Amino acid sequence: MDIKQEEVTTLHELCVDKEKLVKTVSDAAAERPVSVIMPMLYKEIKSDALKNIVKGLNKCSYLNEVVIPLAASDEKEFEHVKRFFRDLEIPKLVMWCNGPKIEKLLNELRSGGINLLKYSGKGRDVWLAMGIASIKSYAFALHDADILGYTEAIPTRLLYPIVEPELDFKFNKGYYARVNLEKQVMYGRVFRLFLHPLLRSIIDNIGYETKFIRFLHSFRYPISGEFALTSDLASDVDLPGDWGIEIGIMAEMYRNVTSKRICQTDLGFYDHKHQKLGGDDKGLIKMTGDILKTLLRALIEEDHIEISKEWLTSLRVLYVRHARDSVRNYHADSHFNNLKYDRHLEETIVEKFSRQIMNAGTSYLRKPVGTRIPDWLRTMSARRKIREQLYDIVVADNK
């Protein structure tokens, strides 16, 4: 526990009055309606986490609605998810993002020059949900559907600094300790073993800390999937259509919002389902590749860094060194806290992550543009009522 402040304001867990937070958000929501976006895959319907999330959301009576962007294979799965959320007492909209009606609307939009059908994954699903959530809400919180130990405190803490008039932030990023106390295991491998040492390696590779890297360093957990933002801001951000969404969001905040209107909030201990290591097309390996490509794009756009194969080769060498330092650091921390820590496994993960620097980096060099979804403002200029048409489809599907 600490009270350190960063370049962006940090809201620590010190002596928080949870009841006061709920009352403040509830009172503010009368003037500033708020929603929750919870993207999910169909397979998450079977998890115990989702049942507990429904119980927690039911305590958030201040919510205007819960939007659930869903990736489902067929109508049977979609109907199953709708039935599951009958227990959710808050007004809800299950959004079949890859369903035929939404695909038809996106086909029509393609004729207007915006092709969203080439994107798939969490990024596109979140983008679609932001479109309809921003119609009736001043702000919304976003979190995943696999959070173990979920309570109503998560959306409340995310939304509080956004809707509380005395604070009035535009963007709030959640951070937490990725430790399972029952199993005595430390998680958060993509951040611990990839992104954090990668940022240090980039600094060494170019010889100085760029403004965007410094911005990312201000956040305790820049790739957390839990954040909140105002609807007007959400309408003006480009999103990656893949696992690079979190870094993409950070780049858009850096570009569009002054740092004094950005904060991060302690969400305490946090655990969720853990992705398998996978390969280039799935799991944590794919995730690191998507993150790298989004980060490279941001470095070029924001800090005008020149990327080449030689630059990537140097980056990989530096990354391995810093990542191995991180393994030693976390081994010591785990040992001190009596946590289980497989040092050989962590070293093996570092080796596999390092290959993505060349694989994903080279892939990015071949195709450096055309991988981000246009913002909603541009989309609405191409088809003025697109959000309302999307909303009507979702409402009709939920009857």
N, C-alpha and C positions, 0 to 999 in steps of 0.2 A: 504493500500500500504506500502511496506517495501523494504529494500535493504539487507535483511538478506541472507547470504550464508550458505549452508548446507554442508554436507560431499561430496555431488555431486554438481557440478556447477549449479547455478540457474540463468536463463536468465529472468530478470524482464521486465514487461511492464512499462517503465519510459518515454522515449522520442523516441520510435522506429520510424525510417523512413521507412514506409511501401513500398514506391517506390524503395528505395535502397535494401530492402530485396528481392523484386521480381527480380530486375536486377541482384543481386548477384547470386541468385539461377538459373536464366536463363543462365547467363554466365557460371556458374560452370557445369550446366547440359550438356553443349556441350562436356565436357570431362568426366563427371560423370552422366550418364543418370539416371533419377529418375522416379518413378511410384507412383501411389496411389492404395492401396487395400481398398475396401469398402464392407465388408460383409453385406448381407441383407437377410431378410425374404420376401417371396412373398407379405405378407400383407402390407409391407411398401410402396408398389407401390402406394397406395391410399393416402399417406400422403403429405401434402403441403411441408414438410421439404425436401423431395427428389427432388421436382421440383426446389427448390431454390438451392440445392446442385449442380444440373446440371449446373445452371447458374454460380455458383461460380467456378466450375471446368473448365468451358469453358474459364475463364479468366486466367487459369494456362497453358498458351501455352508452357511452358517449359517442361511439362510432356511427358514422352515417351509413357505411356499408363495408362489406368485405368482398373484394374482388379476387377470384381464384383462377388465374390463367392456368389452363390444364393442357398437357400434352397427352392425348389418348389415341389409341389405335383405331377405335371404331365407336359406333353409337352405343353399344352395350357398355363399354367402359365409361363413356360419358354419363349415361343414365345411372350407373352404379355410383359414381362420384356425387351426382346430384342427390341421390337417396341418402348417401352417407352424411351429407351436410344438412339434412333436415333437422338435426339436433343443434345446429348453429342458430341461435335465436336472433342474432344481429342480421339485418337485411343483407343478403349475399347474392352474388352473381358468379356462377361457375361458367367460365369462358373457355369453350372448346377451341383453342387457338389454331389447331390444324384440322378443324372440322370443315365440312363441305360449304357451309354458308359463309364462313369467314374467308375461306379460300376463294370463293366466287367473288366476294367483294374485293379482295386483293387482286384478283385477275382483272377486274374492271379498272382498278387503280393503275395497274400496269399499262393499260392503254393510254393513260394520261402521262406516262413517262416516269413513273416511280414503281420499280419492281421490288416488292417486298417478298415475293415468293422464293427468291434465291437465298433468303435467310431462313435459318431454322435453329431452334434451341432456346435456351433461357432468355437470351437477349431480346429476341423477337417477341416472345411471350410477355415479357415485362413491358416492352414498348407498347404492345397492344393494350395491356391492362392500364398503363399510364394514360392512354388516350381516353378511355371511358371514365376512369377514376377522377380525372381532372375536370370533368364536366360539372360535377356537383360538389366537389370538395375543395377547400382552401389548401389543404395539404394532405399527404398520406405517408404512412410508414410502410416499408417493405421488409419482409423477412421470409425465410425459407419454411418449408412445411415438414421439416424433419428434426425440429429442435426438441431434444429431450429435456425434461425439467422446465418446460415452458410455463410462464405465469403471465398474468395481465400486466406485470411490470414492464415487460419488453416493449410493447407498443406505446405504453404510457411514457416511459423514459425517452423513447425516440421522438415522440410528438411534443413533449413538454416544452423544450426550448424553441420549437417552431411556432407554437400557438400562444405561449405566454407573452403578453404585450410588453412586459418589462425587459424581456430578452430579445424576442423577435428575430431569431436566426432564420436563415433561408435553407440551410442544409445541416443535418446532424448525422454523424457517422457513429454507429455503435462499435464498441470494442469489448473484449472479454478475455478471460483466461480459458484457453482450450485444454482443460485438464478434467479428466474423469476421476473424481475423488474416490468413488467406490472401487473402480478397477485399478486405481493408482497409476494411470497412464497419461502421458502428455501427448496431445494431438497437434493440429495446426501445422502439418508438415510442409504444405505449400508455402506458407509464410515463413516458417522458421528456417527451412532448408533451401528454399528457392528465392522468394522475392527479397527478403531482407539481405542475404549475402549478395544477391544480384545487384541491388541498388549500390551497395558498397563497391562492387566490382566496376560498375559503370563510372562511378566517381574516379576510381583509380585509372580507368582506361582513358578518360578524357582529360584527367588532370585537375579537375575542380568539381565542385558541387553545383549543378545547374539549379535554377530557380524552381523548376518543376520537381526535381529530385528532392530538394529541400522541403517543398510542400508535402510530398509523399512521406518524408521522414517525420513530419509533424504529427502523423497519425499512428496510434498504437497498433492498429490492425487495418491497413488500407484496403485489404481484399475481403473484409467481412461483408456478408450479404445482407446485413441489417442496417438500414438507414432511413431517414425521413427527409422530405423536401417539399417545398411549396409547389402547387400545381402550375403556376405560371413559369416557374423555373423548369419543371419537367417537360413543358411544351417546347422548350428551346434547347434540348440536348440531343446530340447524336449518340446512338448506342451501338456498340459492337453486337452482332447477332449471336455471339458464342460465349465461352467462359471468360472472355476478356471484359465482360460487362462491368465488373467492379472497378477495374483500373480505368476503363472508359468513362465511367461516371466521375471518377476522381479528376480525370483530365478535363472533363466538361465543367466541373465545379471550379477548377483552377482558372479556366478560361473565362467563365461567365460571372463569377461571384467574388467580391472582395473578401479577403480572409477574415475580416472582423464580423462577417455574417455567417461564418462557418464554425461549427463546433463538433466535438466528439464526446460521447457519453459512455460511462462505465456501465456495462450490463451484467457485471459479476461473472460467475462461472458459467460455462456454456458447453454443451455437448450435443452432437447430432450424429446422424449416420456418417460413416466414414467411407469415402470412395476407395476402391481398390486402386493399386498403382496403375494398372492398365497398360495402354500403348499409345501410339500416335493418334489413334482415332477414338479413344475412350479413357476414362479414369483420370487419375492425377497427372499422368504424362501429357494427355491432351490438354488438360487445364493449364499446365505450365506453358505449353506451346502457345495457347491462345493469349495468355497473359503477356508473354514475351512480345508477341506481334503487336498487341495493343500498346504496350509500353514503348516499343521502338517507334511506332507511329507518333505517339505523343512527344517523344524526344525530338523527332524531326520537326514537328509542327510548332512546338512551344520553345524549344531551345536551339533549333537549327543544327542539330548534331548530324554529321555525315556518317552513314552506316555503309560498311563494305564487308566482304567476306574476311578480309584481313582483320578488320575491327572486331568481327564476331569471334574469330579465332583467339585473339587476345582476351576478349571478354570471357571466353570459356576457361582459359587458363586461370585468370584472376578469380572467376567464380568458384572453381574447385578449391582454391586456396582458402577463400573466405568461408565457403560452405563447410569445409573441414574444421575451421576455427569455430563455427557455430555448433557443430556436433560436439566438440570438446566443451563448449560453454554449457550446452543443454545437458550433457552427461553429468557435469559437476552440479548443476542446479537440481537435476533429478536425484542424484545421489544424496544431496543435502536434504531434500524433501521426502526421501524414502519412496520415490516413484520408480516404477519399472522402466528400464531404458535399455534397448537393444542397440548398442553402439555400432555393431557390424551392419545391422539392417539399415540404420540411418546413413552410414557411409555408402551402402549399396544404392540407396535412394538418391543420394547426391550424384553418384556416377550416372544414373539413368536420367536425372534431371539435366545434367550437364550436356548430354547429347542433344537435348531439345534446343539448346542455344544455337547449335549449327543447323539442325533440321528445320526448326520453326523459323529461325532467323533467315536462312536461305530461302525458305518458302515465302517469307515476307518480301525479300528483295525481288523475287519474281513477280509478285503481285502486291505492290505497296498501297494501292488505292482500291476503292469500291467495296470495302468490307464493313462499312458502317451504315446503319439504318438512318435515313434522313430524319431530321427532327419533325415534330408534329406541326410546327408553324409552316414549314415548307409543304408538308403533306396536305395541310388544309388549304394552302394556296392552290394546289393542284385539284383538289376536290373539297369544296368549302364545307360540306356537311358530313364529311367522312366519319368524324367521331360520333355524331348522332346516329348515323346509319349503322355503325358498328355497335353502338349501345342498344339500338332497337333489336338487332339480331340476337344479342346476348340476352336481353330481357325476354324475347319471344322463346328462346331456347330453354329458359328457366321456368316457364309456366307449366 
